[in-house]
Amino acid sequence: MHTGADTDDRGAWDAGTSSPASLAQCRGRTLLWAAEKLDLQFLKGRGDAAHIVLVGCDGREGTTIREVRACLQEVIDHAASVAAPSLLLTLVGPHVPAHLDGVSEEFAEPSASVVTISCFKMSYELWWDISMRPGDAPQRTPDLIACFNAGVWGYSEWQPAVKLMLQHSGKSPVVFTAYNALECDADEEVVDRVAAGIATEKGAEVGTGEPWYAWNATRNPWRSLAPRPSSMHPGETLFESYYCFALRWQDQNQPA
């Protein structure tokens, strides 16, 4: 359930821009804010690469690689600012624009960082099977998975993807965003049911090595205030990534 923690905790990475974010800024700033809260090392420029996977993409991130790059420019700029050697941004989803399916472009930043944007029109489960298969030159395990405005509560096809994230995602943290608090709570309930199902299959309670909430549903300080009408509920106004929650694995937890 959402915590009511509605302060605009923008985080140390921010260079003084104001919150809430515009629609164009929302996703990149949300990713950076979440990475900071999760204390992910790639935010600090450590390591030889960083891999962020956006799941459930549908063209709102952009219908060209140039538009996708603009949508995620905040992340790209940050990678350059901390001299991260490389950044891989992967967009996955059955509703990715067809002309972007299989498209991958590489950009060299002035800082010497190399940015690669890749798009795949397929389910997360199929992408994982193809891209992360052992012994087949698999991609780097995701450092962060993000599901923007996923609507997990309303689409049963999300459940296999959520199950895979919880089971076999290389212990990558996952961030889910929603248009409002009620949807975010409903998404959490689905995740809880999927996790309980995994525990039942194992014949044990969820315990060590299973995902837990890094934070429950709370208002995103980098939410957008650009309204959009609801296609399912006429008269209702939605806002990009207004609430969010995150899961991570217990062995990633830093000692108190």
Backbone as JSON, one array per atom type, in Angstrom:
{
  "sequence": "MHTGADTDDRGAWDAGTSSPASLAQCRGRTLLWAAEKLDLQFLKGRGDAAHIVLVGCDGREGTTIREVRACLQEVIDHAASVAAPSLLLTLVGPHVPAHLDGVSEEFAEPSASVVTISCFKMSYELWWDISMRPGDAPQRTPDLIACFNAGVWGYSEWQPAVKLMLQHSGKSPVVFTAYNALECDADEEVVDRVAAGIATEKGAEVGTGEPWYAWNATRNPWRSLAPRPSSMHPGETLFESYYCFALRWQDQNQPA",
  "N": [[0.83, -1.19, 0.0], [0.38, 2.34, -0.54], [2.71, 4.65, 0.84], [2.36, 7.24, 1.53], [4.43, 8.95, 1.51], [5.1, 11.79, 0.48], [7.0, 13.72, -0.09], [9.21, 15.75, -2.04], [11.76, 14.26, -2.74], [14.47, 14.71, -4.31], [17.1, 13.88, -4.67], [20.7, 13.37, -4.7], [21.91, 13.42, -7.19], [20.74, 15.31, -8.78], [20.85, 18.38, -10.59], [19.72, 20.72, -9.78], [17.37, 21.26, -11.11], [13.81, 21.68, -11.33], [11.13, 19.96, -9.66], [7.77, 18.87, -10.16], [8.68, 16.7, -12.96], [8.77, 17.4, -16.49], [6.85, 15.82, -19.14], [8.64, 14.92, -21.05], [10.97, 14.68, -19.59], [10.45, 12.91, -17.57], [10.8, 10.02, -17.5], [13.6, 9.51, -17.71], [14.58, 10.93, -15.46], [13.21, 9.68, -13.42], [14.35, 7.11, -13.55], [17.01, 7.67, -12.77], [16.62, 8.69, -10.19], [15.48, 6.44, -8.95], [17.61, 4.62, -9.22], [19.48, 5.83, -7.58], [18.18, 5.65, -5.07], [18.23, 2.92, -4.81], [20.88, 2.51, -4.54], [22.62, 1.8, -6.65], [25.52, 0.77, -8.36], [26.26, 1.63, -10.9], [25.39, 4.21, -11.12], [27.35, 5.67, -9.99], [29.38, 5.51, -11.71], [31.02, 3.32, -11.63], [32.51, 0.18, -12.57], [32.36, -1.66, -15.74], [30.29, -1.29, -17.45], [26.81, -0.49, -17.95], [23.47, -1.62, -17.79], [20.26, -0.99, -18.62], [16.95, -1.99, -18.67], [13.93, -1.41, -20.22], [10.72, -2.4, -19.85], [7.71, -3.38, -21.45], [7.37, -1.43, -23.32], [5.91, 0.91, -25.63], [5.99, 2.76, -27.64], [5.6, 5.24, -26.52], [7.95, 6.07, -25.5], [9.21, 6.9, -27.71], [9.18, 6.97, -31.3], [11.23, 6.72, -32.98], [14.77, 6.05, -32.95], [16.13, 8.35, -32.36], [14.17, 9.84, -31.0], [13.74, 8.15, -28.8], [16.22, 8.35, -27.63], [16.16, 11.05, -26.87], [14.14, 10.95, -24.97], [15.39, 9.53, -22.94], [17.55, 11.07, -22.32], [18.44, 12.27, -19.97], [19.5, 10.15, -18.47], [21.54, 9.31, -20.16], [23.16, 11.61, -20.21], [23.91, 11.67, -17.54], [25.43, 9.31, -17.32], [27.57, 10.05, -18.93], [28.56, 12.15, -17.38], [29.65, 10.93, -15.15], [31.6, 9.52, -16.27], [31.07, 6.9, -17.14], [31.97, 3.97, -18.79], [30.35, 2.61, -20.67], [26.91, 2.38, -21.71], [24.02, 0.57, -21.92], [20.88, 0.64, -23.24], [17.91, -0.94, -23.29], [14.91, -1.57, -24.92], [11.91, -3.22, -24.54], [9.02, -5.03, -25.55], [5.75, -6.17, -26.53], [4.41, -4.21, -27.9], [6.18, -2.43, -28.94], [7.04, -0.16, -31.53], [6.72, -1.52, -34.79], [8.62, -0.97, -36.78], [10.88, -0.52, -35.33], [11.72, -2.86, -34.34], [14.32, -4.97, -33.5], [16.18, -3.05, -34.08], [19.24, -1.44, -33.45], [21.33, 1.01, -32.23], [24.42, 2.7, -31.89], [26.11, 5.16, -30.0], [28.72, 7.49, -29.64], [29.71, 9.29, -26.91], [30.93, 12.61, -26.0], [32.42, 12.31, -23.68], [33.66, 9.95, -23.93], [32.11, 7.85, -23.28], [30.17, 5.1, -24.38], [27.08, 4.69, -25.82], [24.42, 2.52, -26.28], [21.41, 1.89, -27.87], [18.79, -0.32, -28.0], [16.05, -2.03, -29.49], [13.23, -4.17, -29.11], [10.56, -5.91, -30.36], [8.74, -7.76, -28.68], [7.72, -10.13, -26.15], [8.8, -9.82, -22.73], [9.62, -12.26, -21.69], [10.31, -13.77, -23.97], [12.35, -12.16, -24.99], [14.22, -12.4, -22.91], [14.84, -15.13, -23.08], [16.03, -15.27, -25.59], [18.1, -13.33, -25.52], [19.55, -13.61, -23.14], [20.42, -16.16, -22.93], [22.44, -18.72, -21.68], [25.78, -19.34, -22.78], [25.49, -18.37, -25.31], [26.59, -15.98, -26.18], [25.45, -14.04, -24.28], [23.69, -11.01, -23.38], [24.71, -8.38, -21.11], [23.67, -8.88, -17.79], [20.74, -7.25, -16.66], [21.16, -4.18, -14.94], [19.22, -2.65, -13.93], [15.72, -2.86, -14.09], [12.89, -1.45, -15.55], [9.45, -0.76, -15.46], [7.31, 1.14, -16.88], [4.32, 2.72, -16.06], [2.85, 0.33, -16.09], [0.44, -1.09, -15.64], [0.02, -3.58, -14.49], [-1.95, -4.75, -12.95], [-4.19, -4.84, -14.58], [-3.76, -6.36, -16.85], [-3.43, -9.53, -17.78], [-1.4, -10.69, -19.2], [0.93, -9.65, -18.24], [1.72, -11.15, -16.07], [3.37, -13.56, -16.5], [5.76, -12.26, -17.22], [6.34, -10.79, -14.91], [6.69, -12.89, -13.12], [9.0, -14.09, -14.21], [10.82, -11.99, -13.87], [10.99, -12.04, -11.1], [12.04, -14.53, -10.66], [14.23, -15.23, -12.45], [15.8, -13.06, -13.2], [18.47, -12.47, -12.88], [18.83, -11.33, -10.44], [18.21, -8.64, -10.59], [17.19, -5.37, -9.7], [13.8, -4.12, -9.8], [11.67, -1.61, -11.0], [8.43, -0.37, -10.8], [6.04, 1.78, -12.22], [3.07, 3.84, -11.93], [-0.09, 5.34, -12.89], [-1.52, 6.45, -10.8], [-2.15, 6.35, -7.21], [-3.96, 4.29, -6.53], [-3.82, 2.49, -8.71], [-1.17, 1.78, -8.42], [-1.12, 0.47, -5.95], [-2.77, -1.67, -6.65], [-1.15, -2.92, -8.57], [0.93, -3.78, -6.9], [-0.43, -5.73, -5.44], [-0.82, -7.7, -7.36], [1.85, -8.42, -7.9], [2.51, -9.44, -5.38], [0.84, -11.69, -5.34], [1.93, -13.2, -7.43], [4.51, -13.66, -6.41], [3.82, -15.15, -4.16], [2.82, -17.4, -5.44], [5.16, -18.4, -6.59], [6.53, -19.16, -4.29], [4.83, -21.16, -3.38], [5.1, -23.05, -5.4], [7.71, -23.8, -4.91], [7.36, -25.0, -2.55], [7.81, -23.79, -0.16], [8.04, -21.06, 2.16], [8.31, -17.64, 1.11], [11.54, -16.42, 1.28], [14.95, -15.96, 2.2], [16.86, -14.75, -0.49], [14.72, -14.23, -2.09], [12.71, -11.73, -3.79], [12.13, -8.48, -2.36], [10.36, -5.6, -1.14], [11.91, -2.7, -1.97], [10.93, -0.16, -1.72], [7.57, 0.62, -0.95], [4.47, 1.5, -2.67], [4.65, 4.81, -3.53], [4.6, 8.39, -3.91], [6.07, 9.6, -6.82], [8.83, 11.68, -6.99], [9.68, 12.69, -9.39], [7.53, 12.62, -11.05], [5.28, 13.28, -13.8], [3.35, 16.18, -14.53], [1.88, 16.55, -16.73], [-1.18, 16.18, -18.08], [-3.15, 13.37, -19.21], [-5.91, 11.93, -20.9], [-7.87, 9.19, -19.65], [-8.19, 6.12, -21.35], [-9.75, 4.06, -20.62], [-11.45, 4.89, -18.61], [-13.54, 7.25, -19.07], [-13.3, 10.75, -18.59], [-11.55, 10.58, -16.49], [-8.37, 11.68, -15.41], [-5.0, 11.07, -16.15], [-1.59, 10.76, -15.03], [1.76, 10.66, -15.98], [3.75, 8.17, -14.58], [3.13, 8.68, -11.83], [3.01, 7.46, -9.34], [5.09, 4.99, -7.71], [6.8, 1.84, -7.13], [9.34, -0.39, -5.87], [11.24, -3.39, -6.31], [13.74, -5.46, -4.95], [16.54, -7.74, -4.56], [17.27, -9.71, -1.68], [19.97, -10.25, -1.13], [21.2, -8.13, -2.27], [20.86, -6.12, -0.53], [22.11, -3.5, 1.43], [24.1, -3.58, 4.4], [22.7, -2.37, 7.46]],
  "CA": [[0.0, 0.0, 0.0], [1.24, 3.5, -0.66], [3.2, 5.06, 2.14], [2.05, 8.63, 1.81], [5.67, 9.71, 1.56], [4.89, 12.65, -0.67], [8.01, 14.75, -0.19], [9.93, 15.74, -3.31], [13.14, 13.88, -2.45], [15.0, 14.64, -5.67], [18.32, 13.09, -4.69], [21.95, 14.11, -4.84], [22.38, 13.52, -8.57], [20.06, 16.4, -9.48], [21.64, 19.6, -10.74], [18.96, 21.9, -9.38], [16.14, 21.45, -11.85], [12.67, 21.62, -10.43], [10.18, 18.84, -9.73], [7.73, 17.66, -10.96], [9.32, 16.72, -14.26], [7.92, 17.44, -17.67], [6.65, 14.5, -19.72], [9.87, 14.54, -21.75], [12.03, 14.42, -18.62], [9.97, 12.06, -16.48], [11.33, 8.67, -17.42], [15.02, 9.54, -17.4], [14.8, 11.37, -14.08], [12.72, 8.62, -12.53], [15.36, 6.06, -13.53], [18.15, 8.1, -11.97], [16.18, 8.78, -8.81], [15.34, 5.07, -8.45], [18.95, 4.03, -9.11], [20.11, 6.39, -6.38], [17.54, 5.05, -3.9], [18.66, 1.53, -4.75], [22.33, 2.53, -4.36], [23.22, 1.03, -7.72], [26.89, 1.23, -8.58], [26.48, 2.31, -12.18], [25.13, 5.63, -10.94], [28.59, 6.27, -9.53], [30.37, 5.38, -12.75], [31.9, 2.18, -11.39], [32.23, -0.97, -13.43], [32.7, -1.48, -17.14], [29.1, -1.1, -18.27], [25.52, -0.46, -17.25], [22.41, -2.11, -18.66], [18.91, -0.68, -18.14], [15.94, -2.59, -19.55], [12.58, -0.87, -20.09], [9.81, -3.47, -20.25], [6.35, -2.91, -21.72], [7.46, -0.21, -24.14], [4.8, 0.94, -26.6], [6.11, 3.93, -28.52], [5.59, 6.5, -25.78], [9.36, 6.46, -25.33], [9.64, 7.43, -28.99], [8.95, 6.11, -32.46], [12.52, 6.63, -33.66], [15.86, 5.97, -31.99], [16.42, 9.72, -31.93], [13.18, 10.21, -29.98], [14.03, 7.37, -27.61], [17.4, 8.96, -27.01], [15.74, 12.29, -26.22], [13.36, 10.57, -23.79], [16.3, 9.02, -21.91], [18.75, 11.89, -22.36], [18.92, 12.52, -18.61], [20.33, 9.02, -18.09], [22.74, 9.35, -21.0], [24.0, 12.71, -19.73], [24.52, 11.3, -16.26], [26.49, 8.34, -17.59], [28.72, 10.81, -19.41], [29.1, 13.0, -16.32], [30.44, 10.12, -14.22], [32.57, 8.82, -17.11], [30.77, 5.48, -17.28], [32.5, 3.57, -20.1], [29.31, 2.25, -21.63], [25.54, 2.32, -21.23], [23.13, -0.15, -22.82], [19.47, 0.89, -22.97], [17.15, -1.92, -24.05], [13.46, -1.39, -24.86], [11.27, -4.5, -24.85], [7.57, -5.08, -25.36], [5.02, -6.57, -27.73], [3.85, -3.05, -28.58], [7.23, -1.6, -29.52], [6.75, 0.05, -32.95], [7.25, -2.61, -35.61], [9.81, -0.57, -37.54], [12.04, -0.46, -34.44], [12.07, -4.21, -33.89], [15.66, -5.41, -33.87], [17.05, -1.91, -34.37], [20.22, -1.12, -32.41], [22.25, 2.07, -32.66], [25.47, 3.03, -30.92], [26.54, 6.56, -30.04], [29.89, 7.82, -28.83], [29.57, 10.56, -26.22], [32.2, 13.34, -25.88], [33.15, 11.84, -22.5], [34.18, 8.63, -24.32], [31.11, 6.84, -22.99], [29.49, 4.54, -25.54], [25.68, 4.44, -25.51], [23.74, 1.68, -27.26], [19.96, 1.78, -27.69], [18.3, -1.47, -28.76], [14.6, -2.19, -29.35], [12.76, -5.52, -29.44], [9.1, -6.05, -30.33], [8.46, -9.12, -28.19], [7.51, -10.18, -24.71], [10.01, -9.86, -21.91], [10.04, -13.64, -21.54], [11.01, -14.17, -25.19], [13.63, -11.42, -25.05], [15.16, -13.0, -21.96], [15.26, -16.42, -23.6], [16.91, -15.05, -26.74], [19.24, -12.45, -25.27], [20.29, -13.95, -21.94], [20.65, -17.6, -22.93], [23.84, -19.05, -21.39], [26.56, -19.95, -23.83], [25.1, -17.86, -26.62], [27.0, -14.58, -26.11], [24.34, -13.3, -23.69], [23.9, -9.63, -23.0], [24.96, -8.13, -19.7], [22.49, -8.94, -16.94], [20.28, -5.89, -16.37], [21.45, -3.53, -13.66], [17.94, -2.1, -13.48], [14.58, -3.1, -14.97], [11.83, -0.48, -15.28], [8.17, -1.0, -16.13], [6.63, 2.42, -16.74], [2.86, 2.73, -16.23], [2.67, -1.02, -16.64], [-0.91, -1.61, -15.55], [0.11, -5.01, -14.21], [-3.22, -5.17, -12.36], [-5.26, -4.92, -15.56], [-3.39, -7.13, -18.04], [-2.94, -10.83, -17.31], [-0.17, -11.06, -19.9], [2.08, -9.18, -17.47], [2.08, -12.05, -14.97], [4.57, -14.35, -16.79], [6.93, -11.4, -17.18], [6.64, -10.51, -13.5], [7.24, -14.12, -12.55], [10.37, -14.24, -14.68], [11.63, -10.99, -13.18], [11.19, -12.46, -9.72], [12.76, -15.81, -10.61], [15.43, -15.46, -13.26], [16.3, -11.82, -13.79], [19.83, -12.19, -12.45], [18.77, -10.53, -9.22], [18.15, -7.24, -10.97], [16.05, -4.65, -9.11], [12.73, -3.78, -10.73], [10.84, -0.47, -10.63], [7.14, -0.26, -11.47], [5.35, 3.05, -12.01], [1.63, 3.81, -12.21], [-0.69, 6.65, -13.1], [-2.04, 6.98, -9.55], [-1.89, 5.5, -6.05], [-4.8, 3.11, -6.56], [-3.25, 1.54, -9.65], [0.1, 1.3, -7.88], [-1.48, -0.52, -4.94], [-3.27, -2.86, -7.35], [0.01, -3.59, -9.15], [1.61, -4.48, -5.82], [-1.2, -6.92, -5.08], [-0.52, -8.73, -8.37], [3.21, -8.88, -7.64], [2.45, -10.27, -4.18], [0.24, -12.98, -5.7], [2.9, -13.94, -8.23], [5.56, -14.1, -5.49], [3.26, -16.23, -3.34], [2.76, -18.57, -6.3], [6.51, -18.95, -6.7], [6.82, -19.83, -3.02], [4.04, -22.4, -3.33], [5.75, -24.0, -6.31], [8.92, -24.28, -4.26], [6.99, -25.72, -1.35], [8.38, -23.11, 1.0], [7.7, -19.65, 2.29], [9.27, -16.72, 0.5], [12.56, -16.11, 2.28], [16.24, -15.45, 1.72], [17.05, -14.89, -1.92], [13.53, -13.82, -2.81], [12.62, -10.27, -3.87], [11.38, -7.77, -1.33], [10.1, -4.23, -1.53], [12.84, -1.64, -1.59], [9.94, 0.77, -1.18], [6.2, 0.39, -1.4], [3.89, 2.53, -3.52], [4.83, 6.16, -3.01], [4.56, 9.37, -4.99], [7.34, 9.78, -7.51], [9.19, 13.1, -7.03], [9.89, 13.1, -10.77], [6.3, 12.4, -11.81], [4.89, 14.35, -14.72], [2.04, 16.81, -14.32], [1.22, 16.7, -18.03], [-2.33, 15.26, -18.0], [-3.64, 12.66, -20.4], [-7.19, 11.3, -20.57], [-7.9, 7.73, -19.54], [-8.92, 5.46, -22.42], [-10.64, 3.07, -20.01], [-12.4, 5.55, -17.72], [-13.76, 8.6, -19.58], [-13.38, 11.78, -17.57], [-10.44, 10.44, -15.55], [-7.1, 12.23, -15.88], [-3.85, 10.28, -15.74], [-0.3, 11.45, -15.04], [2.88, 9.75, -16.21], [4.61, 7.7, -13.48], [2.82, 9.5, -10.65], [3.4, 6.66, -8.18], [5.99, 3.91, -8.08], [7.38, 1.0, -6.09], [10.51, -1.1, -6.38], [11.63, -4.67, -5.74], [15.14, -5.86, -5.13], [16.82, -9.03, -3.95], [17.79, -9.53, -0.33], [21.43, -10.25, -1.06], [21.68, -6.81, -2.7], [20.62, -5.15, 0.53], [23.31, -3.03, 2.13], [23.92, -3.68, 5.84], [22.31, -1.13, 8.12]],
  "C": [[0.87, 1.24, 0.0], [1.47, 4.13, 0.69], [2.77, 6.47, 2.52], [3.28, 9.5, 1.9], [5.73, 10.63, 0.36], [5.88, 13.81, -0.76], [8.73, 14.63, -1.52], [11.41, 15.52, -3.06], [13.85, 13.66, -3.78], [16.33, 13.92, -5.76], [19.55, 13.89, -5.08], [22.39, 14.28, -6.28], [21.85, 14.74, -9.28], [20.9, 17.66, -9.48], [20.83, 20.84, -10.47], [17.7, 22.14, -10.17], [14.96, 21.17, -10.95], [11.85, 20.35, -10.66], [8.79, 19.42, -9.54], [8.37, 17.82, -12.34], [8.29, 16.9, -15.37], [7.78, 16.03, -18.22], [7.93, 14.02, -20.4], [10.98, 14.15, -20.79], [11.71, 13.26, -17.68], [10.69, 10.73, -16.39], [12.82, 8.65, -17.08], [15.29, 9.92, -15.96], [14.3, 10.35, -13.08], [13.73, 7.49, -12.44], [16.53, 6.45, -12.65], [17.8, 8.18, -10.49], [16.08, 7.38, -8.19], [16.71, 4.41, -8.27], [19.67, 4.55, -7.88], [19.51, 5.78, -5.12], [17.98, 3.6, -3.7], [20.16, 1.38, -4.55], [23.04, 1.68, -5.41], [24.57, 1.63, -8.11], [27.06, 1.98, -9.89], [26.19, 3.8, -12.1], [26.4, 6.37, -10.58], [29.7, 6.13, -10.57], [31.34, 4.23, -12.56], [31.52, 1.03, -12.31], [32.48, -0.64, -14.89], [31.49, -1.21, -18.02], [27.89, -0.93, -17.36], [24.45, -0.86, -18.26], [21.07, -1.82, -17.99], [17.92, -1.23, -19.16], [14.59, -1.97, -19.22], [11.62, -1.9, -20.68], [8.4, -2.91, -20.42], [6.32, -1.65, -22.56], [6.42, -0.27, -25.27], [4.84, 2.14, -27.53], [6.06, 5.25, -27.78], [7.01, 6.99, -25.51], [9.9, 7.1, -26.6], [9.36, 6.45, -30.1], [10.16, 6.06, -33.38], [13.59, 6.52, -32.58], [16.22, 7.37, -31.48], [15.44, 10.17, -30.84], [13.4, 9.44, -28.69], [15.22, 7.97, -26.86], [17.02, 10.24, -26.27], [14.97, 12.0, -24.94], [14.27, 10.17, -22.63], [17.58, 9.83, -21.8], [19.32, 12.16, -20.97], [19.86, 11.39, -18.15], [21.64, 9.02, -18.87], [23.69, 10.44, -20.52], [24.67, 12.35, -18.41], [25.64, 10.3, -16.45], [27.76, 9.04, -18.07], [29.37, 11.6, -18.29], [29.94, 12.23, -15.31], [31.45, 9.24, -14.97], [32.34, 7.31, -17.13], [31.22, 5.03, -18.68], [31.42, 3.24, -21.12], [27.96, 2.14, -20.94], [24.7, 1.64, -22.29], [21.7, 0.09, -22.36], [18.65, -0.01, -23.89], [15.66, -1.69, -23.83], [12.8, -2.66, -25.36], [9.77, -4.39, -24.66], [6.87, -5.48, -26.64], [4.43, -5.41, -28.51], [4.92, -2.03, -28.98], [6.9, -1.39, -30.99], [7.46, -0.96, -33.84], [8.53, -2.23, -36.34], [11.05, -0.44, -36.67], [12.48, -1.85, -33.99], [13.44, -4.63, -34.41], [16.63, -4.29, -34.18], [17.96, -1.63, -33.17], [21.19, -0.08, -32.96], [23.19, 2.42, -31.52], [25.92, 4.47, -31.12], [27.77, 6.72, -29.15], [29.7, 9.2, -28.23], [30.92, 11.27, -26.13], [33.06, 12.86, -24.72], [33.84, 10.51, -22.75], [33.24, 7.51, -23.89], [30.46, 6.38, -24.3], [28.08, 4.17, -25.11], [25.08, 3.61, -26.64], [22.27, 1.59, -26.91], [19.47, 0.66, -28.6], [16.81, -1.67, -28.47], [14.18, -3.58, -29.84], [11.25, -5.59, -29.27], [8.76, -7.49, -29.96], [8.21, -9.04, -26.7], [8.85, -10.21, -23.98], [10.54, -11.29, -21.8], [10.82, -14.12, -22.77], [12.33, -13.46, -25.31], [14.65, -12.05, -24.12], [15.7, -14.31, -22.51], [16.25, -16.26, -24.74], [18.21, -14.36, -26.34], [20.12, -12.89, -24.11], [20.61, -15.44, -21.86], [22.12, -17.89, -22.67], [24.52, -19.69, -22.6], [26.27, -19.44, -25.22], [25.41, -16.37, -26.71], [25.9, -13.72, -25.51], [24.71, -11.86, -23.41], [24.22, -9.54, -21.51], [23.64, -8.22, -18.94], [22.04, -7.52, -16.6], [20.69, -5.4, -14.99], [20.18, -2.95, -13.06], [16.9, -2.42, -14.54], [13.5, -2.1, -14.58], [10.6, -0.8, -16.12], [7.32, 0.25, -15.91], [5.14, 2.26, -17.02], [2.37, 1.38, -16.74], [1.22, -1.48, -16.63], [-0.93, -3.1, -15.32], [-1.23, -5.56, -13.71], [-4.28, -5.47, -13.42], [-4.98, -5.82, -16.75], [-2.75, -8.44, -17.59], [-1.63, -11.23, -17.99], [1.09, -10.57, -19.2], [2.58, -10.26, -16.5], [3.27, -12.96, -15.29], [5.85, -13.52, -16.76], [7.34, -11.09, -15.75], [7.25, -11.73, -12.84], [8.69, -14.32, -12.95], [11.29, -13.23, -14.01], [11.96, -11.43, -11.76], [12.05, -13.71, -9.62], [14.14, -15.77, -11.23], [16.05, -14.19, -13.82], [17.7, -11.47, -13.3], [19.9, -11.31, -11.23], [18.86, -9.04, -9.52], [16.99, -6.56, -10.26], [15.08, -4.21, -10.18], [11.92, -2.62, -10.17], [9.58, -0.49, -11.46], [6.57, 1.13, -11.19], [3.89, 2.9, -12.42], [1.1, 5.23, -12.3], [-1.25, 7.27, -11.82], [-1.81, 5.96, -8.44], [-2.71, 4.22, -6.09], [-4.26, 2.06, -7.51], [-1.95, 0.95, -9.11], [-0.14, 0.23, -6.81], [-1.95, -1.82, -5.61], [-2.14, -3.63, -8.02], [0.77, -4.38, -8.09], [0.89, -5.78, -5.46], [-0.94, -8.05, -6.08], [0.88, -9.29, -8.14], [3.24, -9.8, -6.42], [1.89, -11.66, -4.5], [1.22, -13.84, -6.51], [4.01, -14.48, -7.33], [5.08, -15.24, -4.62], [3.16, -17.52, -4.15], [4.11, -19.23, -6.47], [6.87, -19.72, -5.44], [6.08, -21.15, -2.93], [4.65, -23.47, -4.22], [7.0, -24.61, -5.69], [8.62, -25.09, -3.01], [7.54, -25.11, -0.09], [7.89, -21.68, 1.03], [8.74, -18.82, 1.57], [10.26, -16.3, 1.57], [13.81, -15.57, 1.65], [16.4, -15.74, 0.24], [15.84, -14.54, -2.74], [13.44, -12.3, -2.82], [11.82, -9.71, -2.71], [11.23, -6.33, -1.79], [11.2, -3.3, -1.02], [12.06, -0.44, -1.08], [8.59, 0.42, -1.76], [5.7, 1.6, -2.18], [3.99, 3.9, -2.85], [4.86, 7.14, -4.18], [5.97, 9.61, -5.53], [7.69, 11.27, -7.55], [9.44, 13.6, -8.44], [8.72, 12.7, -11.67], [6.09, 13.54, -12.81], [3.54, 14.9, -14.3], [1.37, 17.13, -15.64], [0.06, 15.72, -18.09], [-2.6, 14.55, -19.31], [-4.93, 11.96, -20.0], [-7.07, 9.78, -20.49], [-8.72, 7.15, -20.7], [-9.94, 4.47, -21.87], [-11.73, 3.7, -19.16], [-12.59, 7.0, -18.18], [-13.95, 9.6, -18.44], [-12.27, 11.72, -16.55], [-9.16, 10.97, -16.18], [-5.95, 11.42, -15.3], [-2.58, 11.11, -15.83], [0.82, 10.41, -15.09], [3.64, 9.46, -14.91], [4.39, 8.46, -12.18], [3.21, 8.78, -9.36], [4.31, 5.53, -8.64], [6.33, 3.06, -6.86], [8.51, 0.21, -6.71], [10.74, -2.38, -5.59], [13.13, -4.85, -5.93], [15.37, -7.16, -4.38], [17.52, -8.82, -2.62], [19.3, -9.5, -0.29], [22.04, -9.01, -1.69], [21.56, -5.79, -1.6], [21.92, -4.77, 1.21], [23.09, -3.14, 3.63], [23.57, -2.34, 6.45], [23.46, -0.53, 8.89]]
}
